Amino acid sequence: MTRIIAGRAGSIVLDVPDAGTRPTSDRVRESLFGALESAGVLRDAAVVDLYAGSGALALEAISRGAASADLVEKAPRAAAVAQRNAARVVRALGAHTAIRVHRSTADTFLRSAAGPYSIAFLDPPYDVSETALAETLRLLVPLLSDGADVIIERASRSPAPSLPPGLVAIRSKRYGDTTVWWATTADAA
């Protein structure tokens, strides 16, 4: 069972697509959001969740004070699940909650998105190549605000993501089979 862990929508149960996604574990989300909260970056953040799956990462951010979230998911079934989960959170928090679900590839969305985003989550399927991920990151950079946090989740057996100009690595943390890499805009490092 996947749920929102904390915040104003805490304990809301989220649907998970029946196939093709790999939900971020509660343990990883607790650690990730603990770090974001202690850094004080969630309040009023503009969030983009690329490869959103169920939308759990962006919806957790909304629950903990983010101002808006764009959930981007190309798989029709997963996008429908993300839409249902977003509607559940909007019902809990009120109609003023700014959550948008986009059925699109990450790259197509980024080519027309307005930004700026202060937090970006990227949890691509394992079959997304390092080259494809590097291109997505390149498209993301112009849409980031100064000091934005970029969080990339991959299999621990994957190499560190190739960061384009404009992003610098901050740290990484391994959680069993999953590793989370943190980056920020180069001017903030």
N, CA and C atoms as a LAMMPS dump frame, in Angstrom:
ITEM: TIMESTEP
0
ITEM: NUMBER OF ATOMS
567
ITEM: BOX BOUNDS ff ff ff
-5.0000000000000000e+02 5.0000000000000000e+02
-5.0000000000000000e+02 5.0000000000000000e+02
-5.0000000000000000e+02 5.0000000000000000e+02
ITEM: ATOMS id mol type element x y z
1 1 1 N 0.838 -1.174 0
2 1 2 C 0 0 0
3 1 3 C 0.89 1.247 0
4 2 1 N 0.597 2.153 -0.904
5 2 2 C 1.308 3.422 -0.96
6 2 3 C 0.389 4.488 -0.389
7 3 1 N 0.958 5.375 0.402
8 3 2 C 0.164 6.436 1.02
9 3 3 C 1.001 7.693 1.11
10 4 1 N 0.339 8.807 1.318
11 4 2 C 1.051 10.04 1.615
12 4 3 C 1.472 9.937 3.073
13 5 1 N 2.752 10.172 3.331
14 5 2 C 3.311 9.903 4.644
15 5 3 C 2.968 10.987 5.661
16 6 1 N 3.073 12.256 5.277
17 6 2 C 2.9 13.334 6.253
18 6 3 C 2.337 14.572 5.581
19 7 1 N 2.054 15.567 6.41
20 7 2 C 1.54 16.827 5.899
21 7 3 C 0.03 16.878 5.954
22 8 1 N -0.52 17.875 5.285
23 8 2 C -1.964 18.103 5.336
24 8 3 C -2.778 16.989 4.697
25 9 1 N -2.199 16.227 3.796
26 9 2 C -2.899 15.1 3.171
27 9 3 C -2.345 13.763 3.669
28 10 1 N -1.605 13.8 4.773
29 10 2 C -0.998 12.593 5.321
30 10 3 C -2.009 11.496 5.539
31 11 1 N -1.622 10.279 5.237
32 11 2 C -2.367 9.028 5.375
33 11 3 C -3.342 8.76 4.235
34 12 1 N -3.464 9.655 3.262
35 12 2 C -4.301 9.346 2.104
36 12 3 C -3.653 8.194 1.347
37 13 1 N -4.441 7.173 1.063
38 13 2 C -3.964 6.013 0.324
39 13 3 C -3.953 6.352 -1.161
40 14 1 N -2.856 6.007 -1.821
41 14 2 C -2.707 6.271 -3.249
42 14 3 C -2.795 4.977 -4.036
43 15 1 N -3.476 5.05 -5.176
44 15 2 C -3.484 3.919 -6.088
45 15 3 C -2.117 3.832 -6.755
46 16 1 N -1.749 2.643 -7.167
47 16 2 C -0.487 2.408 -7.852
48 16 3 C -0.809 1.711 -9.173
49 17 1 N -0.195 2.144 -10.273
50 17 2 C -0.441 1.453 -11.545
51 17 3 C -0.147 -0.034 -11.419
52 18 1 N -0.926 -0.855 -12.126
53 18 2 C -0.794 -2.304 -11.987
54 18 3 C 0.46 -2.87 -12.64
55 19 1 N 1.084 -2.117 -13.536
56 19 2 C 2.298 -2.611 -14.193
57 19 3 C 3.074 -1.432 -14.76
58 20 1 N 4.373 -1.653 -14.969
59 20 2 C 5.187 -0.678 -15.675
60 20 3 C 5.77 0.433 -14.822
61 21 1 N 5.483 0.449 -13.525
62 21 2 C 6.077 1.47 -12.665
63 21 3 C 6.705 0.8 -11.451
64 22 1 N 7.527 1.577 -10.758
65 22 2 C 8.248 1.109 -9.595
66 22 3 C 8.077 2.169 -8.519
67 23 1 N 7.019 2.07 -7.696
68 23 2 C 6.792 3.126 -6.711
69 23 3 C 7.967 3.296 -5.753
70 24 1 N 8.258 4.548 -5.423
71 24 2 C 9.304 4.847 -4.452
72 24 3 C 8.849 4.338 -3.092
73 25 1 N 9.701 3.604 -2.422
74 25 2 C 9.314 3.015 -1.13
75 25 3 C 9.074 4.103 -0.083
76 26 1 N 8.276 3.752 0.926
77 26 2 C 8.027 4.679 2.037
78 26 3 C 9.339 5.091 2.688
79 27 1 N 10.259 4.152 2.847
80 27 2 C 11.551 4.443 3.497
81 27 3 C 12.318 5.515 2.731
82 28 1 N 12.376 5.379 1.412
83 28 2 C 13.091 6.359 0.595
84 28 3 C 12.362 7.701 0.646
85 29 1 N 11.031 7.679 0.53
86 29 2 C 10.283 8.942 0.575
87 29 3 C 10.427 9.638 1.928
88 30 1 N 10.387 8.883 3.016
89 30 2 C 10.562 9.496 4.34
90 30 3 C 11.913 10.186 4.441
91 31 1 N 12.966 9.53 4.009
92 31 2 C 14.304 10.111 4.064
93 31 3 C 14.403 11.333 3.158
94 32 1 N 13.921 11.198 1.945
95 32 2 C 13.966 12.277 0.962
96 32 3 C 13.223 13.513 1.46
97 33 1 N 12.009 13.317 1.944
98 33 2 C 11.219 14.467 2.382
99 33 3 C 11.683 15.013 3.725
100 34 1 N 12.278 14.183 4.552
101 34 2 C 12.897 14.701 5.766
102 34 3 C 14.016 15.675 5.422
103 35 1 N 14.826 15.317 4.419
104 35 2 C 15.919 16.195 3.99
105 35 3 C 15.381 17.477 3.359
106 36 1 N 14.346 17.361 2.53
107 36 2 C 13.764 18.559 1.902
108 36 3 C 13.153 19.49 2.954
109 37 1 N 12.467 18.9 3.939
110 37 2 C 11.872 19.735 4.992
111 37 3 C 12.946 20.4 5.836
112 38 1 N 14 19.659 6.196
113 38 2 C 15.022 20.305 7.015
114 38 3 C 15.77 21.381 6.254
115 39 1 N 15.815 21.284 4.94
116 39 2 C 16.437 22.342 4.123
117 39 3 C 15.489 23.526 3.926
118 40 1 N 14.23 23.349 4.312
119 40 2 C 13.258 24.442 4.206
120 40 3 C 12.854 24.796 2.784
121 41 1 N 12.902 23.829 1.869
122 41 2 C 12.628 24.141 0.46
123 41 3 C 11.236 23.737 -0.018
124 42 1 N 10.46 23.063 0.809
125 42 2 C 9.145 22.603 0.356
126 42 3 C 8.079 23.699 0.358
127 43 1 N 8.114 24.576 1.349
128 43 2 C 7.083 25.609 1.469
129 43 3 C 7.033 26.447 0.208
130 44 1 N 5.856 26.474 -0.445
131 44 2 C 5.586 27.27 -1.65
132 44 3 C 6.413 26.857 -2.864
133 45 1 N 6.972 25.661 -2.864
134 45 2 C 7.777 25.188 -3.994
135 45 3 C 6.907 24.917 -5.222
136 46 1 N 7.503 25.106 -6.385
137 46 2 C 6.913 24.682 -7.656
138 46 3 C 7.626 23.384 -8.026
139 47 1 N 6.864 22.295 -8.138
140 47 2 C 7.419 20.953 -8.288
141 47 3 C 7.077 20.386 -9.659
142 48 1 N 8.041 19.702 -10.255
143 48 2 C 7.766 18.892 -11.445
144 48 3 C 8.198 17.472 -11.132
145 49 1 N 7.33 16.527 -11.431
146 49 2 C 7.576 15.109 -11.188
147 49 3 C 7.562 14.414 -12.544
148 50 1 N 8.754 14.21 -13.111
149 50 2 C 8.883 13.571 -14.419
150 50 3 C 8.888 12.063 -14.225
151 51 1 N 8.261 11.323 -15.105
152 51 2 C 8.091 9.877 -14.957
153 51 3 C 7.297 9.62 -13.668
154 52 1 N 6.174 10.287 -13.518
155 52 2 C 5.46 10.381 -12.236
156 52 3 C 4.872 9.077 -11.725
157 53 1 N 4.523 8.138 -12.582
158 53 2 C 3.877 6.92 -12.093
159 53 3 C 2.604 7.274 -11.346
160 54 1 N 2.503 6.891 -10.084
161 54 2 C 1.326 7.192 -9.264
162 54 3 C 1.254 8.662 -8.856
163 55 1 N 2.379 9.374 -8.986
164 55 2 C 2.437 10.772 -8.553
165 55 3 C 2.794 10.943 -7.097
166 56 1 N 3.2 9.868 -6.432
167 56 2 C 3.428 9.909 -4.987
168 56 3 C 4.434 10.972 -4.564
169 57 1 N 5.502 11.175 -5.342
170 57 2 C 6.517 12.157 -4.931
171 57 3 C 5.953 13.577 -4.967
172 58 1 N 5.341 13.965 -6.058
173 58 2 C 4.785 15.324 -6.156
174 58 3 C 3.643 15.525 -5.175
175 59 1 N 2.815 14.512 -4.993
176 59 2 C 1.676 14.652 -4.076
177 59 3 C 2.147 14.742 -2.627
178 60 1 N 3.217 14.049 -2.293
179 60 2 C 3.818 14.193 -0.96
180 60 3 C 4.316 15.628 -0.775
181 61 1 N 4.942 16.18 -1.818
182 61 2 C 5.43 17.562 -1.737
183 61 3 C 4.271 18.538 -1.536
184 62 1 N 3.183 18.338 -2.248
185 62 2 C 1.995 19.193 -2.079
186 62 3 C 1.472 19.075 -0.654
187 63 1 N 1.386 17.865 -0.146
188 63 2 C 0.893 17.649 1.211
189 63 3 C 1.739 18.388 2.244
190 64 1 N 3.04 18.528 1.96
191 64 2 C 3.964 19.152 2.905
192 64 3 C 4.227 20.626 2.615
193 65 1 N 3.423 21.239 1.749
194 65 2 C 3.496 22.688 1.598
195 65 3 C 3.902 23.235 0.253
196 66 1 N 4.201 22.39 -0.728
197 66 2 C 4.521 22.908 -2.06
198 66 3 C 3.295 23.631 -2.626
199 67 1 N 3.537 24.663 -3.416
200 67 2 C 2.443 25.477 -3.97
201 67 3 C 1.815 24.858 -5.202
202 68 1 N 2.615 24.173 -6.011
203 68 2 C 2.079 23.609 -7.256
204 68 3 C 2.886 22.394 -7.658
205 69 1 N 2.262 21.552 -8.48
206 69 2 C 2.953 20.361 -8.967
207 69 3 C 2.457 20.006 -10.36
208 70 1 N 3.411 19.716 -11.236
209 70 2 C 3.135 19.152 -12.55
210 70 3 C 3.61 17.716 -12.532
211 71 1 N 2.695 16.777 -12.749
212 71 2 C 3.003 15.356 -12.795
213 71 3 C 3.017 14.943 -14.259
214 72 1 N 4.117 14.397 -14.726
215 72 2 C 4.29 14.057 -16.131
216 72 3 C 4.467 12.547 -16.251
217 73 1 N 3.57 11.908 -17.001
218 73 2 C 3.599 10.456 -17.153
219 73 3 C 3.094 10.097 -18.542
220 74 1 N 3.876 9.337 -19.296
221 74 2 C 3.482 9.007 -20.666
222 74 3 C 2.559 7.797 -20.765
223 75 1 N 2.656 6.845 -19.85
224 75 2 C 1.835 5.631 -19.922
225 75 3 C 0.38 5.972 -19.598
226 76 1 N -0.549 5.673 -20.5
227 76 2 C -1.949 6.056 -20.274
228 76 3 C -2.534 5.555 -18.955
229 77 1 N -2.294 4.287 -18.617
230 77 2 C -2.857 3.754 -17.367
231 77 3 C -2.253 4.434 -16.143
232 78 1 N -0.946 4.635 -16.164
233 78 2 C -0.288 5.295 -15.035
234 78 3 C -0.753 6.746 -14.926
235 79 1 N -0.892 7.436 -16.052
236 79 2 C -1.375 8.824 -16.023
237 79 3 C -2.784 8.891 -15.444
238 80 1 N -3.634 7.912 -15.767
239 80 2 C -4.999 7.878 -15.212
240 80 3 C -4.959 7.663 -13.698
241 81 1 N -4.049 6.805 -13.235
242 81 2 C -3.892 6.585 -11.792
243 81 3 C -3.403 7.874 -11.123
244 82 1 N -2.409 8.535 -11.721
245 82 2 C -1.906 9.799 -11.162
246 82 3 C -3.025 10.835 -11.095
247 83 1 N -3.87 10.878 -12.104
248 83 2 C -4.997 11.823 -12.117
249 83 3 C -5.962 11.523 -10.974
250 84 1 N -6.28 10.248 -10.758
251 84 2 C -7.169 9.879 -9.641
252 84 3 C -6.548 10.25 -8.3
253 85 1 N -5.248 9.974 -8.143
254 85 2 C -4.57 10.319 -6.894
255 85 3 C -4.541 11.827 -6.686
256 86 1 N -4.281 12.57 -7.742
257 86 2 C -4.276 14.038 -7.641
258 86 3 C -5.655 14.545 -7.23
259 87 1 N -6.703 13.988 -7.81
260 87 2 C -8.07 14.396 -7.457
261 87 3 C -8.357 14.106 -5.988
262 88 1 N -7.854 12.988 -5.491
263 88 2 C -8.035 12.624 -4.082
264 88 3 C -7.374 13.672 -3.171
265 89 1 N -6.175 14.104 -3.541
266 89 2 C -5.458 15.102 -2.742
267 89 3 C -6.161 16.461 -2.839
268 90 1 N -6.619 16.831 -4.019
269 90 2 C -7.349 18.096 -4.184
270 90 3 C -8.612 18.086 -3.322
271 91 1 N -9.342 16.964 -3.3
272 91 2 C -10.542 16.888 -2.447
273 91 3 C -10.179 17.092 -0.979
274 92 1 N -9.041 16.549 -0.55
275 92 2 C -8.627 16.668 0.848
276 92 3 C -8.143 18.07 1.195
277 93 1 N -7.467 18.73 0.253
278 93 2 C -6.835 20.014 0.559
279 93 3 C -7.619 21.226 0.066
280 94 1 N -8.538 21.019 -0.843
281 94 2 C -9.332 22.131 -1.345
282 94 3 C -9.07 22.403 -2.814
283 95 1 N -10.058 22.989 -3.449
284 95 2 C -10.034 23.217 -4.898
285 95 3 C -8.903 24.145 -5.331
286 96 1 N -8.367 24.954 -4.432
287 96 2 C -7.289 25.888 -4.785
288 96 3 C -5.944 25.183 -4.991
289 97 1 N -5.877 23.902 -4.681
290 97 2 C -4.633 23.147 -4.798
291 97 3 C -4.245 23.013 -6.267
292 98 1 N -3.038 23.425 -6.608
293 98 2 C -2.582 23.47 -8.005
294 98 3 C -1.791 22.219 -8.37
295 99 1 N -2.515 21.197 -8.831
296 99 2 C -1.885 19.961 -9.291
297 99 3 C -2.37 19.716 -10.713
298 100 1 N -1.41 19.516 -11.624
299 100 2 C -1.75 19.24 -13.012
300 100 3 C -1.075 17.937 -13.425
301 101 1 N -1.832 17.069 -14.093
302 101 2 C -1.29 15.813 -14.608
303 101 3 C -1.203 15.946 -16.124
304 102 1 N -0.039 15.629 -16.672
305 102 2 C 0.213 15.741 -18.107
306 102 3 C 0.539 14.357 -18.656
307 103 1 N -0.265 13.882 -19.611
308 103 2 C 0.047 12.608 -20.256
309 103 3 C 0.959 12.901 -21.436
310 104 1 N 2.248 12.726 -21.181
311 104 2 C 3.266 13.137 -22.138
312 104 3 C 4.582 12.471 -21.774
313 105 1 N 5.49 12.422 -22.735
314 105 2 C 6.847 12.033 -22.376
315 105 3 C 7.473 13.194 -21.618
316 106 1 N 8.465 12.906 -20.836
317 106 2 C 9.156 13.96 -20.086
318 106 3 C 9.747 14.997 -21.03
319 107 1 N 10.409 14.54 -22.083
320 107 2 C 11.066 15.474 -22.997
321 107 3 C 10.063 16.356 -23.736
322 108 1 N 8.964 15.786 -24.2
323 108 2 C 7.947 16.589 -24.886
324 108 3 C 7.374 17.64 -23.945
325 109 1 N 7.088 17.248 -22.721
326 109 2 C 6.573 18.202 -21.737
327 109 3 C 7.575 19.33 -21.513
328 110 1 N 8.831 18.989 -21.294
329 110 2 C 9.843 19.997 -20.98
330 110 3 C 10.059 20.977 -22.133
331 111 1 N 9.869 20.531 -23.353
332 111 2 C 10.054 21.429 -24.505
333 111 3 C 9.016 22.544 -24.551
334 112 1 N 7.884 22.372 -23.864
335 112 2 C 6.849 23.411 -23.9
336 112 3 C 6.463 23.934 -22.512
337 113 1 N 7.091 23.447 -21.467
338 113 2 C 6.764 23.872 -20.101
339 113 3 C 7.283 25.283 -19.84
340 114 1 N 6.632 25.953 -18.9
341 114 2 C 7.012 27.332 -18.577
342 114 3 C 7.993 27.417 -17.409
343 115 1 N 7.822 26.565 -16.405
344 115 2 C 8.673 26.689 -15.219
345 115 3 C 8.4 28.012 -14.527
346 116 1 N 9.25 28.524 -13.699
347 116 2 C 10.419 27.83 -13.17
348 116 3 C 10.022 26.862 -12.056
349 117 1 N 10.78 25.793 -11.945
350 117 2 C 10.56 24.778 -10.919
351 117 3 C 11.662 24.874 -9.875
352 118 1 N 11.27 24.758 -8.612
353 118 2 C 12.256 24.792 -7.538
354 118 3 C 12.626 23.389 -7.055
355 119 1 N 11.798 22.389 -7.39
356 119 2 C 12.102 20.987 -7.081
357 119 3 C 11.706 20.15 -8.289
358 120 1 N 12.611 19.278 -8.717
359 120 2 C 12.318 18.352 -9.809
360 120 3 C 12.638 16.94 -9.355
361 121 1 N 11.669 16.041 -9.535
362 121 2 C 11.857 14.623 -9.244
363 121 3 C 11.949 13.878 -10.568
364 122 1 N 12.946 13.024 -10.71
365 122 2 C 13.076 12.174 -11.883
366 122 3 C 13.291 10.75 -11.402
367 123 1 N 12.324 9.898 -11.658
368 123 2 C 12.407 8.486 -11.291
369 123 3 C 12.07 7.673 -12.539
370 124 1 N 12.985 7.706 -13.537
371 124 2 C 12.671 7.048 -14.808
372 124 3 C 12.669 5.53 -14.686
373 125 1 N 11.924 4.877 -15.572
374 125 2 C 11.998 3.405 -15.602
375 125 3 C 13.444 2.97 -15.808
376 126 1 N 13.763 1.792 -15.306
377 126 2 C 15.142 1.304 -15.407
378 126 3 C 15.603 1.174 -16.853
379 127 1 N 14.666 0.975 -17.793
380 127 2 C 15.083 0.803 -19.182
381 127 3 C 15.372 2.125 -19.898
382 128 1 N 15.19 3.259 -19.228
383 128 2 C 15.58 4.541 -19.818
384 128 3 C 17.1 4.609 -19.79
385 129 1 N 17.691 4.829 -20.95
386 129 2 C 19.151 4.822 -21.046
387 129 3 C 19.756 6.047 -20.364
388 130 1 N 21.033 5.936 -20.061
389 130 2 C 21.747 7.075 -19.461
390 130 3 C 21.766 8.255 -20.427
391 131 1 N 21.865 7.981 -21.723
392 131 2 C 21.859 9.044 -22.732
393 131 3 C 20.509 9.757 -22.745
394 132 1 N 19.415 8.99 -22.688
395 132 2 C 18.075 9.587 -22.677
396 132 3 C 17.863 10.407 -21.409
397 133 1 N 18.32 9.903 -20.269
398 133 2 C 18.196 10.649 -19.017
399 133 3 C 18.996 11.947 -19.081
400 134 1 N 20.193 11.895 -19.655
401 134 2 C 21.018 13.103 -19.782
402 134 3 C 20.313 14.147 -20.648
403 135 1 N 19.625 13.712 -21.692
404 135 2 C 18.88 14.652 -22.545
405 135 3 C 17.714 15.279 -21.773
406 136 1 N 17.014 14.482 -20.996
407 136 2 C 15.919 15.016 -20.176
408 136 3 C 16.452 16.053 -19.195
409 137 1 N 17.568 15.769 -18.558
410 137 2 C 18.168 16.728 -17.626
411 137 3 C 18.591 18.008 -18.346
412 138 1 N 19.114 17.869 -19.561
413 138 2 C 19.505 19.047 -20.347
414 138 3 C 18.291 19.931 -20.637
415 139 1 N 17.167 19.307 -20.977
416 139 2 C 15.94 20.067 -21.251
417 139 3 C 15.37 20.706 -19.982
418 140 1 N 15.613 20.085 -18.847
419 140 2 C 15.093 20.584 -17.569
420 140 3 C 15.816 21.837 -17.085
421 141 1 N 17.114 21.912 -17.289
422 141 2 C 17.932 22.984 -16.707
423 141 3 C 17.358 24.394 -16.93
424 142 1 N 16.942 24.777 -18.141
425 142 2 C 16.433 26.147 -18.323
426 142 3 C 15.129 26.43 -17.578
427 143 1 N 14.467 25.381 -17.105
428 143 2 C 13.187 25.542 -16.414
429 143 3 C 13.333 25.57 -14.896
430 144 1 N 14.567 25.537 -14.411
431 144 2 C 14.812 25.507 -12.965
432 144 3 C 15.068 26.902 -12.422
433 145 1 N 14.561 27.139 -11.224
434 145 2 C 14.854 28.396 -10.537
435 145 3 C 16.261 28.317 -9.934
436 146 1 N 16.812 29.456 -9.549
437 146 2 C 18.121 29.475 -8.894
438 146 3 C 18.048 28.645 -7.614
439 147 1 N 19.007 27.768 -7.42
440 147 2 C 19.051 26.945 -6.221
441 147 3 C 18.072 25.791 -6.21
442 148 1 N 17.509 25.443 -7.358
443 148 2 C 16.542 24.341 -7.429
444 148 3 C 17.185 23.027 -7.005
445 149 1 N 16.365 22.157 -6.437
446 149 2 C 16.789 20.811 -6.074
447 149 3 C 16.315 19.843 -7.144
448 150 1 N 17.226 19.034 -7.666
449 150 2 C 16.905 18.007 -8.649
450 150 3 C 17.236 16.671 -8.01
451 151 1 N 16.23 15.8 -7.922
452 151 2 C 16.382 14.524 -7.246
453 151 3 C 16.138 13.413 -8.267
454 152 1 N 17.139 12.574 -8.448
455 152 2 C 17.094 11.514 -9.455
456 152 3 C 17.18 10.174 -8.739
457 153 1 N 16.208 9.312 -9
458 153 2 C 16.171 7.988 -8.381
459 153 3 C 16.421 6.943 -9.466
460 154 1 N 17.384 6.067 -9.222
461 154 2 C 17.744 5.023 -10.187
462 154 3 C 18.11 3.744 -9.443
463 155 1 N 18.26 2.686 -10.192
464 155 2 C 18.763 1.433 -9.632
465 155 3 C 20.191 1.654 -9.153
466 156 1 N 20.539 1.05 -8.044
467 156 2 C 21.892 1.209 -7.501
468 156 3 C 22.955 0.707 -8.463
469 157 1 N 22.604 -0.215 -9.34
470 157 2 C 23.576 -0.726 -10.313
471 157 3 C 23.808 0.258 -11.459
472 158 1 N 22.98 1.311 -11.563
473 158 2 C 23.148 2.321 -12.603
474 158 3 C 24.303 3.249 -12.242
475 159 1 N 24.974 3.783 -13.253
476 159 2 C 26.022 4.761 -12.949
477 159 3 C 25.401 6.08 -12.488
478 160 1 N 26.196 6.925 -11.891
479 160 2 C 25.721 8.26 -11.522
480 160 3 C 25.232 8.958 -12.786
481 161 1 N 24.148 9.714 -12.699
482 161 2 C 23.641 10.397 -13.887
483 161 3 C 24.669 11.379 -14.448
484 162 1 N 24.698 11.494 -15.761
485 162 2 C 25.545 12.491 -16.423
486 162 3 C 24.812 13.821 -16.357
487 163 1 N 25.366 14.757 -15.62
488 163 2 C 24.702 16.042 -15.437
489 163 3 C 25.146 17.022 -16.527
490 164 1 N 24.189 17.742 -17.105
491 164 2 C 24.533 18.716 -18.143
492 164 3 C 25.078 19.992 -17.515
493 165 1 N 25.661 20.864 -18.332
494 165 2 C 26.045 22.178 -17.805
495 165 3 C 24.822 22.835 -17.156
496 166 1 N 25.068 23.468 -16.031
497 166 2 C 23.978 24.098 -15.296
498 166 3 C 23.54 23.324 -14.072
499 167 1 N 23.948 22.052 -13.97
500 167 2 C 23.646 21.239 -12.788
501 167 3 C 24.943 20.713 -12.196
502 168 1 N 24.983 20.675 -10.871
503 168 2 C 26.117 20.08 -10.169
504 168 3 C 25.599 19.088 -9.132
505 169 1 N 26.335 17.991 -8.976
506 169 2 C 25.969 16.97 -7.999
507 169 3 C 26.217 17.496 -6.589
508 170 1 N 25.31 17.162 -5.689
509 170 2 C 25.465 17.533 -4.28
510 170 3 C 25.826 16.303 -3.461
511 171 1 N 25.033 15.229 -3.628
512 171 2 C 25.259 14.024 -2.836
513 171 3 C 24.453 12.874 -3.437
514 172 1 N 24.694 11.694 -2.918
515 172 2 C 23.882 10.533 -3.274
516 172 3 C 23.724 9.676 -2.033
517 173 1 N 22.675 8.887 -2.038
518 173 2 C 22.441 7.969 -0.917
519 173 3 C 21.836 6.694 -1.471
520 174 1 N 22.387 5.592 -1.018
521 174 2 C 21.919 4.275 -1.453
522 174 3 C 20.938 3.716 -0.431
523 175 1 N 19.836 3.156 -0.941
524 175 2 C 18.823 2.47 -0.134
525 175 3 C 18.633 1.091 -0.755
526 176 1 N 19.483 0.138 -0.441
527 176 2 C 19.369 -1.194 -1.031
528 176 3 C 19.554 -1.137 -2.539
529 177 1 N 18.531 -1.527 -3.281
530 177 2 C 18.588 -1.563 -4.749
531 177 3 C 18.372 -0.207 -5.397
532 178 1 N 18.101 0.825 -4.604
533 178 2 C 17.805 2.159 -5.126
534 178 3 C 18.865 3.149 -4.651
535 179 1 N 19.265 4.044 -5.539
536 179 2 C 20.135 5.155 -5.158
537 179 3 C 19.457 6.449 -5.562
538 180 1 N 19.535 7.434 -4.686
539 180 2 C 18.991 8.76 -4.953
540 180 3 C 20.17 9.715 -5.087
541 181 1 N 20.208 10.422 -6.22
542 181 2 C 21.223 11.439 -6.47
543 181 3 C 20.581 12.802 -6.371
544 182 1 N 21.237 13.731 -5.706
545 182 2 C 20.794 15.11 -5.564
546 182 3 C 21.698 16.013 -6.389
547 183 1 N 21.101 16.966 -7.067
548 183 2 C 21.856 17.976 -7.801
549 183 3 C 21.172 19.322 -7.575
550 184 1 N 21.877 20.382 -7.905
551 184 2 C 21.306 21.718 -7.834
552 184 3 C 21.829 22.515 -9.026
553 185 1 N 21.226 23.678 -9.224
554 185 2 C 21.69 24.519 -10.307
555 185 3 C 23.111 24.985 -9.986
556 186 1 N 23.93 25.105 -11.025
557 186 2 C 25.35 25.393 -10.853
558 186 3 C 25.599 26.697 -10.119
559 187 1 N 24.754 27.696 -10.316
560 187 2 C 24.957 28.984 -9.666
561 187 3 C 24.697 28.927 -8.165
562 188 1 N 24.011 27.863 -7.689
563 188 2 C 23.711 27.748 -6.267
564 188 3 C 24.743 26.909 -5.525
565 189 1 N 25.589 26.222 -6.272
566 189 2 C 26.537 25.295 -5.624
567 189 3 C 27.703 26.022 -4.979
